[in-house]
């Protein structure tokens, strides 16, 4: 297989996101981590900041590019001639939403195949919202995010 898109808000990128990206990079020649804009979310970081943090966090993983995209993921699939959309599934609770999105994307673009990857067991509970909540309350987030991300999260939350 050739190119896969791995979309997410990555606000901020976590070790769980990185784990999925690494797994995808073992399957695809190129993985494009797509920092997406989601109007239903109120992100801590601006898109360009999330791209910067994702690039720094993934810099040692071969075959991964990081971009920002604000349109439909199927349009991004067309633009980058991707063969798959990578989505991480942490728990059964993720499945309903992801299943709906996969079928919607396929309905809009017949060739938009979604591949679900499970993270390592140690990351099945982890998400960006949890990291921000822990950080807001002064908890240690270094177990969940790379050092560069930890520093930026703590700076943002101190403002």
Backbone bond lengths (Angstrom), bond angles and torsions (degrees), N, CA, C in turn:
res aa  C-N    CA-C-N  psi(-1)  N-CA   C-N-CA  omega(-1)  CA-C   N-CA-C  phi
1 X - - - 1.455 - - 1.522 108.61 -
2 X 1.299 115.24 161.63 1.454 117.10 -173.59 1.524 114.15 -109.95
3 X 1.331 118.03 -88.71 1.454 121.45 -172.19 1.531 110.90 -106.64
4 X 1.328 115.48 133.62 1.466 121.22 175.74 1.519 108.80 -125.37
5 X 1.317 115.88 144.77 1.457 121.78 173.84 1.520 108.46 -100.14
6 X 1.317 115.77 138.20 1.454 121.33 175.57 1.530 107.04 -121.84
7 X 1.349 116.75 88.24 1.465 119.52 -176.68 1.526 112.86 -84.43
8 X 1.319 114.17 150.31 1.457 120.88 175.27 1.513 109.21 -178.19
9 X 1.319 116.07 165.27 1.460 117.80 175.73 1.526 110.36 -80.27
10 X 1.326 117.16 -28.08 1.466 122.17 176.63 1.532 110.98 48.24
11 X 1.331 115.76 54.68 1.468 121.47 -175.67 1.516 112.30 -119.93
12 X 1.319 118.24 76.13 1.456 128.91 -0.44 1.529 110.69 -96.49
13 X 1.321 114.92 172.07 1.462 120.63 174.17 1.529 108.07 -65.65
14 X 1.333 115.83 139.14 1.467 121.79 -178.47 1.531 109.75 -119.91
15 X 1.326 115.33 173.39 1.465 119.36 174.93 1.529 111.07 -62.60
16 X 1.327 117.73 -27.96 1.464 120.83 175.89 1.523 111.38 -65.11
17 X 1.336 116.55 -45.37 1.469 120.22 175.92 1.525 111.06 -60.40
18 X 1.317 115.26 -44.64 1.462 120.36 -178.71 1.522 110.30 -62.53
19 X 1.322 116.94 -40.91 1.460 122.10 178.45 1.528 110.86 -58.51
20 X 1.326 117.46 -45.48 1.467 121.31 179.12 1.527 110.08 -65.48
21 X 1.331 117.60 -42.58 1.467 121.16 179.22 1.530 111.41 -60.59
22 X 1.318 116.62 -42.78 1.473 120.87 178.42 1.525 110.23 -63.96
23 X 1.322 117.21 -44.22 1.466 120.47 178.58 1.523 110.70 -60.35
24 X 1.326 116.63 -43.26 1.466 120.74 178.90 1.526 111.31 -64.47
25 X 1.331 116.89 -36.58 1.473 120.39 -179.08 1.526 112.40 -66.44
26 X 1.313 116.82 -19.26 1.477 120.68 176.93 1.527 111.47 -80.86
27 X 1.333 116.33 -16.07 1.461 121.60 -177.19 1.521 111.64 -102.49
28 X 1.333 116.11 -37.34 1.458 121.30 -174.58 1.524 111.31 -110.03
29 X 1.321 114.77 149.42 1.465 120.96 177.06 1.519 110.49 -62.30
30 X 1.341 115.96 -39.65 1.456 121.86 -179.35 1.519 109.08 -140.31
31 X 1.321 115.73 135.34 1.457 122.31 175.14 1.525 107.03 -119.50
32 X 1.313 115.89 128.59 1.458 120.85 176.60 1.517 107.80 -108.33
33 X 1.332 115.61 111.35 1.460 120.17 174.83 1.520 106.39 -78.45
34 X 1.317 116.36 117.98 1.460 122.41 -174.92 1.526 108.82 -102.91
35 X 1.316 115.44 108.30 1.456 120.53 176.15 1.529 106.24 -78.12
36 X 1.320 114.70 107.78 1.464 121.20 -172.23 1.522 111.69 -97.18
37 X 1.306 113.56 154.15 1.457 121.09 173.10 1.527 107.17 -98.97
38 X 1.318 116.01 124.37 1.459 120.99 179.44 1.531 108.10 -118.55
39 X 1.338 117.51 107.31 1.465 120.16 -176.56 1.531 114.41 -61.13
40 X 1.323 117.81 -17.91 1.465 119.73 179.89 1.529 112.40 -86.18
41 X 1.328 116.56 -2.63 1.467 120.15 179.32 1.525 109.96 -112.79
42 X 1.317 115.63 153.56 1.456 122.21 176.80 1.530 107.50 -113.98
43 X 1.343 117.02 87.57 1.462 119.67 -172.32 1.529 114.12 -70.19
44 X 1.310 114.65 151.17 1.464 122.05 175.21 1.530 109.76 -73.89
45 X 1.331 116.19 -37.39 1.461 121.88 -176.66 1.521 111.40 -109.56
46 X 1.323 116.39 147.16 1.460 122.60 173.32 1.526 108.04 -70.06
47 X 1.335 117.30 156.86 1.478 119.39 -179.20 1.531 113.67 -53.07
48 X 1.321 117.47 -43.17 1.471 119.27 -178.73 1.530 112.05 -66.20
49 X 1.327 117.26 -30.38 1.466 120.91 176.41 1.527 110.13 -70.84
50 X 1.339 116.14 -40.27 1.464 120.11 178.98 1.527 110.70 -66.08
51 X 1.326 116.81 -37.64 1.471 120.30 176.29 1.526 109.64 -62.85
52 X 1.311 116.39 -46.76 1.467 121.04 179.96 1.533 111.54 -59.07
53 X 1.331 116.94 -45.45 1.463 120.80 179.77 1.525 111.50 -66.36
54 X 1.322 116.76 -39.79 1.469 120.30 178.37 1.523 110.23 -65.46
55 X 1.318 117.45 -43.50 1.481 120.44 178.71 1.520 111.33 -60.63
56 X 1.325 115.74 -45.06 1.462 119.73 178.98 1.529 110.79 -63.46
57 X 1.313 117.26 -41.71 1.463 122.06 -177.11 1.528 112.72 -70.78
58 X 1.324 117.10 -27.54 1.475 121.89 -176.08 1.523 113.30 -107.09
59 X 1.321 117.75 7.13 1.469 121.17 -172.60 1.527 113.79 -61.07
60 X 1.293 118.35 -25.07 1.467 121.06 -178.60 1.525 113.69 -95.01
61 X 1.322 116.84 8.27 1.462 120.93 179.66 1.525 108.13 -105.57
62 X 1.321 116.20 116.45 1.459 120.73 -179.42 1.522 111.46 -65.71
63 X 1.326 115.18 143.17 1.456 120.83 172.67 1.510 115.39 82.25
64 X 1.332 117.96 13.39 1.457 120.03 179.73 1.526 109.96 -116.95
65 X 1.318 114.49 130.03 1.460 122.87 175.55 1.520 106.90 -116.66
66 X 1.321 117.89 150.09 1.462 121.95 178.57 1.523 108.39 -121.67
67 X 1.335 115.72 129.52 1.459 121.02 177.96 1.524 109.15 -133.70
68 X 1.318 116.13 168.50 1.455 122.60 172.05 1.518 107.26 -110.53
69 X 1.344 116.80 142.41 1.455 120.54 179.78 1.517 108.31 -149.35
70 X 1.331 116.15 133.65 1.463 118.44 -176.97 1.529 113.61 -112.87
71 X 1.315 118.51 0.53 1.462 121.05 -179.54 1.512 112.59 -96.89
72 X 1.323 114.66 -163.68 1.462 120.90 176.76 1.527 110.06 -68.84
73 X 1.306 116.43 141.54 1.468 119.83 -178.89 1.526 110.97 -63.95
74 X 1.316 118.39 -30.36 1.471 119.34 178.07 1.523 111.24 -66.68
75 X 1.326 117.30 -31.26 1.470 119.87 174.84 1.526 110.52 -68.47
76 X 1.304 115.76 -36.65 1.467 120.55 176.51 1.530 110.07 -66.79
77 X 1.331 116.96 -38.89 1.473 121.94 176.36 1.530 109.19 -57.47
78 X 1.323 116.38 -47.94 1.469 120.62 178.87 1.529 111.31 -61.53
79 X 1.332 115.68 -48.92 1.467 121.08 -175.75 1.526 112.43 -59.56
80 X 1.331 116.87 -41.07 1.467 121.16 -176.88 1.532 112.41 -98.44
81 X 1.326 116.69 5.45 1.461 122.84 179.45 1.531 111.39 50.76
82 X 1.317 114.49 46.19 1.461 120.97 -179.83 1.523 110.27 -77.92
83 X 1.305 115.76 153.37 1.464 121.00 178.11 1.524 112.36 -104.31
84 X 1.340 116.68 -10.14 1.468 119.02 -177.73 1.521 111.10 -157.11
85 X 1.321 113.89 156.84 1.455 123.26 172.46 1.525 106.15 -113.78
86 X 1.308 116.82 123.96 1.468 122.10 179.84 1.523 108.99 -92.66
87 X 1.308 116.26 132.97 1.455 121.64 174.60 1.526 108.40 -134.53
88 X 1.318 115.32 138.91 1.449 120.37 176.81 1.517 110.67 -91.11
89 X 1.313 115.45 137.67 1.471 121.09 175.24 1.516 108.32 -116.19
90 X 1.329 116.08 114.90 1.462 120.03 179.80 1.518 111.59 -89.21
91 X 1.321 115.40 -39.78 1.470 119.72 -174.02 1.519 108.80 -151.79
92 X 1.315 115.62 170.64 1.456 121.15 178.96 1.530 110.07 -57.79
93 X 1.323 117.40 -32.23 1.466 121.17 -179.05 1.529 112.11 -61.76
94 X 1.327 118.76 -26.49 1.468 122.40 177.02 1.526 111.54 -74.82
95 X 1.324 116.38 -25.95 1.456 120.21 -167.63 1.524 113.84 -62.56
96 X 1.320 118.81 -44.64 1.470 120.90 -177.11 1.523 111.70 -56.24
97 X 1.310 116.10 -50.53 1.463 120.67 -179.94 1.527 110.90 -63.25
98 X 1.320 117.07 -47.38 1.462 121.46 -177.15 1.528 111.66 -65.49
99 X 1.315 116.86 -37.91 1.458 122.61 177.89 1.532 109.56 -61.99
100 X 1.326 116.10 -45.98 1.462 121.64 178.60 1.527 110.69 -61.56
101 X 1.323 117.25 -44.79 1.470 121.04 -179.78 1.526 111.40 -64.95
102 X 1.326 117.33 -40.77 1.462 120.83 -179.68 1.530 110.90 -61.64
103 X 1.318 116.89 -44.70 1.465 119.95 179.37 1.526 111.87 -69.87
104 X 1.309 117.27 -36.04 1.464 120.50 177.25 1.528 109.97 -64.31
105 X 1.325 116.68 -45.81 1.465 120.19 178.62 1.524 111.05 -61.70
106 X 1.317 116.69 -42.87 1.463 120.12 179.70 1.525 111.26 -66.30
107 X 1.336 116.57 -33.31 1.457 120.33 176.87 1.525 110.88 -65.78
108 X 1.339 117.03 -37.55 1.462 121.17 179.83 1.527 112.63 -78.33
109 X 1.335 115.83 -29.27 1.460 121.25 179.76 1.521 107.87 -146.10
110 X 1.308 115.99 105.80 1.469 122.13 -172.53 1.531 112.91 -54.67
111 X 1.318 117.46 -31.36 1.464 120.96 -177.63 1.525 113.33 -86.82
112 X 1.324 117.82 2.19 1.471 121.34 -178.61 1.529 109.93 -80.65
113 X 1.296 115.82 89.91 1.471 121.50 178.52 1.526 109.54 -88.12
114 X 1.314 116.20 135.71 1.455 121.32 177.47 1.517 108.67 -106.26
115 X 1.319 115.24 132.47 1.461 121.51 177.46 1.523 107.53 -116.60
116 X 1.316 115.68 124.40 1.453 121.49 -179.71 1.527 109.31 -95.56
117 X 1.326 115.25 129.87 1.459 121.28 176.30 1.524 108.83 -120.03
118 X 1.309 115.13 140.93 1.457 120.80 177.14 1.524 108.36 -95.04
119 X 1.326 117.05 138.79 1.469 118.87 176.26 1.528 110.47 -76.82
120 X 1.304 114.97 170.45 1.467 119.64 171.22 1.519 108.48 -57.47
121 X 1.321 116.41 150.48 1.469 121.49 -176.86 1.528 111.97 -53.80
122 X 1.310 116.96 -34.65 1.468 120.12 -177.56 1.530 113.50 -66.90
123 X 1.349 117.56 -13.27 1.463 120.69 -178.79 1.527 113.52 -112.96
124 X 1.318 118.32 7.92 1.469 120.10 -175.06 1.530 113.14 -65.14
125 X 1.294 118.81 -23.79 1.464 122.92 -179.00 1.520 112.64 -94.86
126 X 1.324 117.73 -11.44 1.461 123.05 -166.83 1.522 113.00 -83.49
127 X 1.328 115.72 134.55 1.462 120.66 170.73 1.525 109.11 -149.23
128 X 1.318 115.72 164.79 1.466 121.61 -176.66 1.522 112.52 -62.85
129 X 1.315 116.96 -36.94 1.469 120.60 179.98 1.521 110.63 -61.08
130 X 1.322 116.04 -42.61 1.465 120.99 178.57 1.532 110.58 -61.98
131 X 1.324 116.84 -43.07 1.468 121.10 179.03 1.527 110.09 -59.34
132 X 1.321 116.92 -45.74 1.474 120.39 -179.33 1.529 111.43 -65.46
133 X 1.338 116.71 -39.46 1.463 119.62 179.22 1.526 111.13 -64.07
134 X 1.316 116.52 -44.35 1.468 120.48 178.88 1.522 109.85 -62.69
135 X 1.327 116.33 -45.38 1.462 120.84 179.12 1.515 112.80 -60.96
136 X 1.325 117.41 -41.13 1.476 121.63 179.84 1.528 111.48 -61.72
137 X 1.314 116.40 -29.99 1.461 120.48 -178.61 1.524 112.88 -98.29
138 X 1.317 116.62 14.23 1.456 120.96 175.04 1.516 115.02 79.41
139 X 1.317 117.47 12.08 1.460 120.53 178.91 1.520 112.16 -77.64
140 X 1.297 115.43 163.43 1.472 122.35 -179.55 1.529 109.40 -79.47
141 X 1.331 117.13 121.53 1.467 121.63 -179.64 1.526 112.84 -108.89
142 X 1.319 117.31 1.21 1.463 121.58 -177.48 1.519 114.66 -63.69
143 X 1.329 117.60 -17.91 1.465 120.69 177.89 1.526 111.73 -80.90
144 X 1.344 116.24 -11.14 1.464 121.55 -172.25 1.521 114.66 -112.16
145 X 1.343 116.47 -20.74 1.463 121.14 -175.70 1.522 110.24 -139.73
146 X 1.345 117.29 155.30 1.470 119.95 175.04 1.535 110.78 -61.98
147 X 1.319 116.31 159.70 1.468 121.17 -178.41 1.526 112.85 -56.29
148 X 1.335 117.18 -40.87 1.474 119.60 -179.34 1.523 110.85 -62.07
149 X 1.319 117.18 -35.44 1.461 121.80 179.50 1.529 109.69 -74.74
150 X 1.310 116.40 -43.48 1.467 120.79 179.07 1.528 110.20 -54.74
151 X 1.317 116.51 -47.84 1.460 120.82 -178.67 1.512 111.84 -60.00
152 X 1.333 116.78 -45.15 1.476 121.05 -178.26 1.535 111.41 -69.10
153 X 1.325 117.57 -36.92 1.464 120.18 177.91 1.525 109.47 -63.90
154 X 1.319 116.27 -46.55 1.464 119.64 -179.16 1.520 111.77 -64.20
155 X 1.332 117.23 -37.47 1.472 120.54 175.77 1.523 110.99 -62.60
156 X 1.344 116.33 -45.58 1.471 120.62 -179.01 1.526 111.55 -63.30
157 X 1.317 115.71 -42.20 1.457 119.26 -176.73 1.523 112.82 -73.61
158 X 1.330 117.30 -19.84 1.467 121.23 179.35 1.520 111.93 -77.35
159 X 1.342 116.08 -18.55 1.476 120.66 -177.04 1.506 110.91 -73.30
